[in-house]
């Protein structure tokens, strides 16, 4: 009797289609959560990388060489365009959802032909573009920093080679002994007289 009551409460067994719908719903929720996590992570990373490159500019390269500023400009351009692409991907993702809702109604109720969601495709492209721009932004920033490090090292080595070498304490040379010399025009003194021989 208890087994029959439990079977009645459980209801009829689910068909494969019902299992498919439940699994599809779980997968949609998981995809939505992963997309939200990816958007937050990429936005945080892009903003942090851009802010770090601006804040640490004085420490990384206090006196950057003129030709290395091109790499700095490319880095900041990549970060800026990457942030813009992230913002557009948020907007396009919302537009893709509304477009899908409208198209589903047209296909099921009105009987229209199915079409590919252009906003979803644009969102996917922007996500890949954002990742690429952030990679190039970090690469250009690294090239800028290492190039200026090499320039500063070469300047320092040139300065060290041009300055005289400082040695330790060197004692002075001993004084030269004075030896008096006789002038050339002064007559020499006569020789001493010799004693006469004894007879």
C-alpha positions as CSV (number, residue, x, y, z in Angstrom):
1,X,0.0,0.0,0.0
2,X,2.8,2.4,0.9
3,X,4.6,1.6,-2.4
4,X,1.5,2.4,-4.4
5,X,1.1,5.8,-2.6
6,X,4.8,6.6,-3.2
7,X,4.4,5.7,-6.9
8,X,1.3,7.9,-7.1
9,X,3.1,10.9,-5.6
10,X,6.0,10.4,-7.9
11,X,3.7,10.7,-10.9
12,X,4.1,9.1,-14.3
13,X,7.7,8.6,-15.5
14,X,9.2,11.4,-17.5
15,X,9.6,11.1,-21.1
16,X,12.9,11.7,-22.9
17,X,11.6,15.1,-24.1
18,X,10.8,16.3,-20.6
19,X,14.3,15.2,-19.5
20,X,15.8,17.1,-22.5
21,X,13.8,20.2,-21.5
22,X,15.1,20.1,-18.0
23,X,18.6,19.5,-19.0
24,X,18.4,22.3,-21.6
25,X,17.2,24.7,-19.0
26,X,20.1,23.8,-16.7
27,X,22.6,24.3,-19.5
28,X,21.1,27.7,-20.4
29,X,21.4,28.8,-16.8
30,X,25.0,27.6,-16.7
31,X,25.8,29.4,-20.0
32,X,24.3,32.6,-18.7
33,X,26.3,32.4,-15.5
34,X,29.5,31.7,-17.3
35,X,28.9,34.6,-19.7
36,X,28.2,36.9,-16.8
37,X,31.4,35.8,-15.0
38,X,33.4,36.2,-18.2
39,X,32.1,39.7,-18.7
40,X,32.9,40.8,-15.2
41,X,36.3,39.3,-15.2
42,X,37.3,40.8,-18.6
43,X,36.0,44.2,-17.6
44,X,37.8,44.2,-14.3
45,X,41.0,43.0,-15.9
46,X,40.9,45.6,-18.7
47,X,40.2,48.5,-16.3
48,X,42.9,47.3,-13.8
49,X,45.5,46.9,-16.6
50,X,44.8,50.3,-18.0
51,X,44.8,52.0,-14.6
52,X,48.1,50.2,-13.7
53,X,49.8,51.3,-16.9
54,X,48.8,55.0,-16.2
55,X,49.6,55.0,-12.5
56,X,53.0,53.2,-12.7
57,X,54.2,55.2,-15.7
58,X,56.6,57.4,-13.6
59,X,58.0,54.3,-11.8
60,X,58.4,52.2,-14.9
61,X,59.9,54.9,-17.2
62,X,60.6,58.2,-15.5
63,X,62.3,59.6,-18.5
64,X,61.0,57.6,-21.5
65,X,62.9,57.8,-24.8
66,X,61.1,59.6,-27.6
67,X,60.8,56.6,-29.9
68,X,59.3,54.4,-27.2
69,X,56.3,56.6,-26.8
70,X,54.8,54.9,-29.9
71,X,54.6,51.7,-27.9
72,X,52.9,53.5,-25.0
73,X,50.4,55.1,-27.4
74,X,49.6,51.7,-29.0
75,X,49.2,50.1,-25.5
76,X,46.8,52.8,-24.3
77,X,44.9,52.6,-27.6
78,X,44.4,48.9,-27.3
79,X,43.2,49.2,-23.7
80,X,40.8,51.9,-24.6
81,X,39.3,50.2,-27.6
82,X,39.1,47.0,-25.6
83,X,37.0,48.7,-22.9
84,X,34.8,50.1,-25.6
85,X,34.4,46.7,-27.1
86,X,33.3,45.3,-23.7
87,X,30.7,48.0,-23.3
88,X,29.4,47.3,-26.8
89,X,29.3,43.5,-26.1
90,X,27.0,44.2,-23.1
91,X,24.7,46.2,-25.3
92,X,24.7,43.7,-28.1
93,X,24.1,40.8,-25.8
94,X,20.9,42.5,-24.4
95,X,19.8,43.3,-28.0
96,X,20.4,39.6,-29.0
97,X,18.1,38.5,-26.2
98,X,15.3,40.8,-27.2
99,X,15.7,39.8,-30.9
100,X,15.5,36.1,-30.0
101,X,12.2,36.7,-28.0
102,X,10.7,38.5,-31.0
103,X,11.9,36.0,-33.5
104,X,10.6,33.1,-31.4
105,X,7.1,34.6,-31.4
106,X,7.2,35.2,-35.1
107,X,8.3,31.6,-35.8
108,X,5.9,29.8,-33.5
109,X,2.8,32.1,-33.7
110,X,3.0,33.7,-37.1
111,X,4.9,31.0,-38.8
112,X,7.9,32.9,-40.0
113,X,11.1,31.4,-41.3
114,X,14.0,30.9,-38.7
115,X,16.8,33.4,-39.0
116,X,20.3,33.6,-37.5
117,X,20.6,36.1,-34.6
118,X,23.0,38.8,-35.9
119,X,23.3,40.4,-32.5
120,X,24.5,37.2,-31.0
121,X,27.1,36.8,-33.6
122,X,28.2,40.4,-33.1
123,X,28.5,39.8,-29.3
124,X,30.7,36.7,-29.9
125,X,33.0,38.7,-32.3
126,X,33.3,41.5,-29.8
127,X,34.3,39.1,-27.0
128,X,37.1,37.7,-29.1
129,X,38.2,41.1,-30.2
130,X,38.3,42.3,-26.5
131,X,40.6,39.4,-25.5
132,X,42.9,40.1,-28.4
133,X,43.1,43.8,-27.7
134,X,43.9,43.2,-24.1
135,X,46.7,40.8,-25.1
136,X,48.2,43.4,-27.5
137,X,47.8,46.2,-24.9
138,X,49.8,44.2,-22.3
139,X,52.4,43.2,-25.0
140,X,52.9,46.8,-26.1
141,X,53.2,48.0,-22.5
142,X,55.9,45.4,-21.9
143,X,57.8,46.4,-25.0
144,X,57.7,50.1,-23.8
145,X,59.0,49.3,-20.3
146,X,61.8,47.0,-21.5
147,X,62.9,49.4,-24.2
148,X,63.2,52.2,-21.7
149,X,65.1,49.9,-19.3
150,X,67.6,49.2,-22.0
151,X,67.9,52.9,-22.8
152,X,68.5,53.8,-19.2
153,X,71.1,51.1,-18.7
154,X,73.0,52.2,-21.8
155,X,72.9,55.8,-20.6
156,X,74.2,54.8,-17.2
157,X,77.0,52.7,-18.6
158,X,78.1,55.6,-20.8
159,X,78.1,58.0,-17.9
160,X,80.2,55.6,-15.8
161,X,82.7,55.2,-18.6
162,X,83.1,59.0,-19.1
163,X,83.7,59.8,-15.5
164,X,87.3,59.4,-14.2
165,X,88.0,56.5,-12.1
166,X,88.2,57.3,-8.4
167,X,90.9,55.5,-6.6
168,X,91.7,55.2,-2.9
169,X,94.3,57.2,-1.0
170,X,97.6,57.4,-2.7
171,X,100.5,58.7,-0.5
172,X,102.6,61.5,-2.0
173,X,106.0,60.8,-3.5
174,X,109.1,61.3,-1.2
175,X,110.8,64.7,-1.5
176,X,113.8,64.9,-3.8
177,X,117.1,65.3,-2.0
178,X,118.9,68.6,-2.9
179,X,122.4,68.1,-4.3
180,X,124.3,71.3,-4.7
181,X,126.0,71.8,-8.0
182,X,129.1,74.0,-8.8
183,X,128.5,76.7,-11.4
184,X,130.5,76.2,-14.7
185,X,132.1,79.7,-14.7
186,X,133.5,79.5,-11.1
187,X,137.3,78.6,-11.1
188,X,138.1,75.5,-9.4
189,X,140.2,75.7,-6.2
190,X,144.0,75.0,-6.6
191,X,145.2,71.6,-5.5
192,X,146.7,71.2,-2.2
193,X,150.6,71.5,-2.1
194,X,152.5,68.3,-2.0
195,X,155.3,68.0,0.7
196,X,158.8,68.2,-0.6
197,X,160.8,64.9,-0.7
198,X,163.4,64.5,2.0
199,X,167.2,64.4,0.9
